[in-house]
Every structure is written in structure tokens, then in C-alpha cells.
Amino acid sequence: MESKNTPAVDGQPHATPKGHLHPMSVAMRDIAAIFGNQGFGIAYGPELEDEFHNFDALRVAGDHPARDMQDTFWTQEKPPRVPRTHCTSVTVRELERMAKEGLTELRMINPGKVFRNEATDATHEAQFYQLDGFAVGPVGTVTLAHLKGVWTRFYQEYIGPNAKIRFRPSYFPFTEPSVEVDLWFEAPGKEGRWLEMFGAGMLHPGVLENAGLDPKKVAGFAWGGGLERLIMVKYGVPDVRFFHNGDIRFVYAFDEKQI
């Protein structure tokens, strides 16, 4: 049905152009559907976060480089707050909810916008999106093997059936053991190589304790990584800044699925 205010072209009513979802919205719908089939719900949290949920609960000490002004924006309140630097703060809030409600099992993805005080270039932005998440259950029921299975299935559905991933030992203060997860990427006309996609690992017992859970009873894994980077690999986007510059041609270049 055409609007009464639809402008006329050559004396004939001209239909208003159909709107289109932003590629970030398209990707988040596709990703949520894949994780939903694996039993994950979706959790959201505040973009303006307190120090406890953004740093302290995750064992990021006061002298950690991530707290330096080069990496984090701070408000001038007392006590100060931060535009969250990662969506793992949502994981902490969900773990607190588990403790409050007496839950022993929960799986969630935490997609959302994060902020870093850094220079922008083709692969870095001061504002971008992350896909964080976690799975927690009774001790022994959630392991690193499950993490590998979850992400192998995700990449094979989202990137393609031949997607290959690699786990490398790493370090993060909120997971132990910790791993970096790489994706094998073959750009057209170029030699294939491994790309670092996100960090992950088993939740550190101290993080569970900070959220009010008993690490002798529950355990689980968590991960976090850039969402734009994932879409760049899938569609061959050369510059992360395309996602945020408001160019309508970029928005209409992506297929929009009905979900």
C-alpha cells in the first residue's frame, strides 16, 4: 500500500524504496540462529559499565594495561565508570544471575557494542561490536572439548562446511587454561593463512567466585572476539570502517534473510 505522501515521478506515484537491515543486524540474526540451535540464549547488559563488572570481577588488576587511558574511556564521575571495553562484562552479570537464582547450568551469547580508546585503521575502530558468550554447567559437564565442538559447528555453518579452526595456548586473566582461536582463510588469488579470531578458555575459578558461584560445583568456558572481523572474513570486506561510515551502498551490498 502506497503512502498518500509518496512523491510522483512523470505523473505516476513512485513507491518509497524498501528499507534494509544493516549488515551487523543481518549477521547477528544469523549468528543467534546458529547458536540458538545449540541451546544458547541471548544476553544483554549496559554499555556504560562499572569497574567491578568490566575489570575487577574478571581478575583484571588495577595496574593491568587495559585500564590505561590509551585503551579505556573513563567518565568523570566518582567513582568513574567506563564505556565497556568488552561484552564479557555481560557474562559476569549473567553468572551473578545464576548465583542469585540458584541455577547450575546456563548458555548465553552476548553480542553488543564496545569501546576502546585507540587510533582507527583498516582493522581497528574506537567503537565496534563483539560476540562474547559462555556455557556453564555442573563440574565435568562443560569442557574445552565442548568449546571446540561448539565453534567448529558454528564456523562450518556460518563460514562454510570446509571451515577449519585452530586452538593455540594463550593467556587471559579470566580464563585458565586459555586459548586463541584461529580460522583458516583463503582470500581469492592469495595464499591461505591462519587468522586470529577470538580468545577463549575455561572460566577461572576466581571469576566464578567473584560472581557468587562455587567453582567446586560448576565450571564452564567463555569466549570473546570482534564481530566485524568475522563478517569481514565471510564476505571479504577489506576495511572495518565501512561498517560505521553510514554509506548506504555498503548496507545494500549484503543479503538480508528473513528470520
C-alpha positions as CSV (number, residue, x, y, z in Angstrom):
1,M,0.0,0.0,0.0
2,E,1.4,3.4,-1.1
3,S,1.6,6.4,1.2
4,K,-0.5,9.4,0.3
5,N,2.7,11.4,0.6
6,T,4.5,9.3,-1.9
7,P,6.1,11.7,-4.5
8,A,5.1,11.5,-8.1
9,V,7.5,10.7,-11.0
10,D,6.4,11.7,-14.5
11,G,2.8,12.0,-13.2
12,Q,2.8,8.4,-11.7
13,P,3.0,7.6,-8.0
14,H,6.5,6.5,-7.0
15,A,6.9,3.7,-4.4
16,T,9.0,4.6,-1.4
17,P,12.2,2.5,-1.6
18,K,12.2,-0.5,0.7
19,G,14.4,-0.3,3.8
20,H,17.3,-2.7,4.5
21,L,18.8,-4.0,7.7
22,H,22.4,-3.1,8.4
23,P,24.9,-5.9,7.8
24,M,25.6,-6.1,11.5
25,S,22.0,-6.7,12.2
26,V,21.8,-9.4,9.5
27,A,24.9,-11.1,10.9
28,M,23.7,-11.0,14.5
29,R,20.4,-12.7,13.4
30,D,22.2,-15.4,11.5
31,I,24.7,-16.0,14.4
32,A,21.9,-16.0,17.0
33,A,20.0,-18.7,15.0
34,I,23.1,-20.9,14.8
35,F,23.9,-20.7,18.5
36,G,20.2,-21.0,19.3
37,N,20.2,-24.4,17.7
38,Q,23.0,-25.3,20.2
39,G,21.0,-24.3,23.2
40,F,22.3,-20.7,23.7
41,G,20.1,-17.8,24.6
42,I,21.0,-14.1,24.2
43,A,22.0,-11.8,27.0
44,Y,22.5,-8.0,27.0
45,G,24.0,-5.6,29.5
46,P,24.7,-1.9,30.0
47,E,27.1,-0.2,27.6
48,L,28.2,2.2,30.4
49,E,29.7,-0.2,32.9
50,D,31.2,0.0,36.4
51,E,34.7,-1.1,37.2
52,F,33.7,-4.3,39.0
53,H,31.9,-5.9,36.1
54,N,34.3,-4.6,33.4
55,F,37.6,-5.3,35.2
56,D,37.6,-6.4,38.9
57,A,35.3,-9.4,38.6
58,L,37.4,-10.6,35.6
59,R,40.6,-10.5,37.6
60,V,42.0,-7.6,35.6
61,A,44.2,-5.9,38.2
62,G,44.4,-2.2,38.8
63,D,47.8,-2.0,37.1
64,H,46.7,-4.0,34.0
65,P,47.5,-2.2,30.7
66,A,43.8,-2.4,29.8
67,R,43.0,0.1,32.5
68,D,45.4,2.6,31.0
69,M,43.9,5.7,29.3
70,Q,45.3,4.6,26.0
71,D,42.8,1.7,26.0
72,T,39.8,2.7,28.0
73,F,37.5,5.7,28.1
74,W,36.5,6.9,31.6
75,T,33.7,9.1,32.9
76,Q,34.4,12.0,35.3
77,E,32.1,10.6,37.9
78,K,33.1,9.5,41.4
79,P,33.5,6.5,41.2
80,P,34.2,6.6,37.5
81,R,32.5,4.3,35.0
82,V,33.7,3.1,31.6
83,P,32.0,2.6,28.2
84,R,32.5,-1.2,28.3
85,T,35.7,-2.5,26.7
86,H,34.2,-6.0,26.1
87,C,31.0,-7.8,26.4
88,T,32.5,-10.2,28.9
89,S,31.0,-7.8,31.5
90,V,27.7,-9.3,30.4
91,T,29.0,-12.8,31.2
92,V,29.7,-11.6,34.8
93,R,26.2,-10.3,35.2
94,E,24.7,-13.5,33.9
95,L,26.9,-15.5,36.3
96,E,25.7,-13.3,39.1
97,R,22.1,-14.1,38.0
98,M,22.9,-17.8,38.1
99,A,24.1,-17.5,41.7
100,K,21.1,-15.4,42.7
101,E,18.5,-17.8,41.1
102,G,20.3,-20.9,42.2
103,L,21.0,-22.1,38.6
104,T,23.6,-24.7,37.8
105,E,23.5,-24.6,34.0
106,L,23.3,-21.7,31.5
107,R,24.4,-20.9,28.0
108,M,24.4,-17.4,26.5
109,I,25.9,-15.3,23.7
110,N,26.5,-11.7,24.4
111,P,26.6,-9.6,21.2
112,G,26.9,-5.8,21.6
113,K,28.8,-2.6,21.1
114,V,32.1,-2.0,22.9
115,F,34.5,1.0,23.0
116,R,38.3,1.3,23.0
117,N,40.4,4.5,23.2
118,E,42.7,3.7,20.2
119,A,43.5,5.0,16.8
120,T,41.4,3.8,13.8
121,D,42.7,2.0,10.8
122,A,41.5,-0.8,8.4
123,T,41.3,-3.3,11.2
124,H,40.7,-1.2,14.3
125,E,37.9,1.1,15.4
126,A,37.2,3.1,18.6
127,Q,33.7,1.7,18.6
128,F,32.9,-1.8,17.3
129,Y,30.9,-4.9,18.1
130,Q,31.9,-8.1,19.9
131,L,30.4,-11.5,20.1
132,D,31.1,-12.9,23.6
133,G,29.5,-15.8,25.3
134,F,29.8,-18.7,27.8
135,A,28.5,-22.1,28.8
136,V,28.4,-23.2,32.4
137,G,27.2,-26.5,34.0
138,P,28.0,-28.9,36.7
139,V,31.7,-29.7,37.0
140,G,32.7,-32.2,34.4
141,T,29.8,-31.5,32.0
142,V,31.4,-28.5,30.2
143,T,35.0,-28.7,28.9
144,L,37.4,-27.3,26.4
145,A,36.4,-30.2,24.1
146,H,32.8,-28.8,24.1
147,L,34.1,-25.3,23.3
148,K,36.0,-26.7,20.3
149,G,32.8,-28.6,19.2
150,V,30.6,-25.5,19.5
151,W,32.9,-23.3,17.5
152,T,33.7,-25.9,14.8
153,R,30.0,-26.3,14.2
154,F,29.5,-22.6,14.2
155,Y,32.2,-21.9,11.6
156,Q,31.0,-24.8,9.4
157,E,27.5,-23.3,9.4
158,Y,28.4,-19.6,9.1
159,I,31.6,-19.6,7.0
160,G,31.1,-22.9,5.2
161,P,31.3,-26.7,5.6
162,N,35.1,-26.8,4.9
163,A,35.9,-24.2,7.6
164,K,39.0,-25.1,9.6
165,I,39.8,-23.8,13.1
166,R,42.9,-24.0,15.3
167,F,43.4,-23.6,19.0
168,R,46.6,-22.1,20.4
169,P,47.7,-21.8,24.0
170,S,47.4,-18.2,25.3
171,Y,46.8,-16.2,28.5
172,F,43.8,-14.2,29.8
173,P,43.3,-13.3,33.4
174,F,39.7,-14.5,33.4
175,T,40.3,-18.0,31.9
176,E,42.5,-20.9,32.7
177,P,43.5,-22.7,30.6
178,S,43.3,-20.0,27.8
179,V,43.4,-20.4,24.1
180,E,43.5,-18.2,21.0
181,V,41.2,-19.5,18.2
182,D,42.3,-19.1,14.6
183,L,40.3,-19.5,11.3
184,W,42.0,-20.7,8.1
185,F,41.3,-18.1,5.5
186,E,42.0,-18.2,1.7
187,A,41.4,-14.9,0.0
188,P,40.8,-15.0,-3.8
189,G,44.2,-15.0,-5.5
190,K,46.2,-15.2,-2.3
191,E,47.8,-17.9,-0.3
192,G,45.8,-19.2,2.6
193,R,46.8,-18.3,6.2
194,W,45.5,-18.5,9.7
195,L,43.7,-15.5,11.1
196,E,43.3,-14.9,14.8
197,M,39.6,-14.5,15.5
198,F,39.0,-14.6,19.3
199,G,40.2,-15.5,22.7
200,A,38.6,-18.2,24.9
201,G,39.2,-20.7,27.7
202,M,37.7,-22.2,30.8
203,L,36.4,-19.7,33.2
204,H,38.9,-19.0,36.0
205,P,37.6,-20.3,39.4
206,G,38.2,-16.8,40.8
207,V,35.7,-15.3,38.2
208,L,33.1,-17.8,39.3
209,E,33.7,-16.9,42.9
210,N,33.5,-13.2,42.2
211,A,30.1,-13.8,40.7
212,G,28.9,-15.7,43.7
213,L,29.2,-19.3,42.3
214,D,31.1,-22.3,43.7
215,P,33.8,-23.4,41.4
216,K,33.8,-26.8,43.1
217,K,30.2,-27.3,41.8
218,V,30.1,-25.5,38.4
219,A,32.6,-24.8,35.6
220,G,32.4,-23.7,32.0
221,F,34.0,-21.9,29.1
222,A,33.8,-18.4,27.8
223,W,35.0,-16.5,24.7
224,G,35.1,-13.1,23.2
225,G,36.1,-11.6,19.8
226,G,35.3,-8.9,17.2
227,L,32.1,-9.4,15.3
228,E,33.1,-7.2,12.4
229,R,36.2,-9.3,11.9
230,L,34.1,-12.4,11.5
231,I,31.9,-10.7,8.9
232,M,35.0,-9.3,7.1
233,V,36.3,-12.9,6.6
234,K,32.9,-14.2,5.5
235,Y,32.3,-11.5,2.9
236,G,35.8,-10.3,2.0
237,V,35.3,-6.8,3.4
238,P,38.7,-5.0,3.3
239,D,38.2,-2.2,5.9
240,V,36.4,-2.4,9.2
241,R,35.5,1.3,8.9
242,F,33.0,0.5,6.2
243,F,30.6,-0.8,8.9
244,H,30.3,2.6,10.6
245,N,30.7,5.3,7.9
246,G,27.0,5.4,7.0
247,D,27.4,4.7,3.3
248,I,24.1,3.3,2.2
249,R,25.7,1.5,-0.8
250,F,27.6,-0.7,1.7
251,V,24.4,-1.6,3.6
252,Y,22.6,-2.7,0.4
253,A,25.5,-4.9,-0.7
254,F,24.6,-7.6,1.8
255,D,21.8,-10.2,1.5
256,E,19.1,-9.9,4.1
257,K,17.5,-13.1,5.3
258,Q,14.0,-13.3,6.7
259,I,14.3,-14.8,10.2
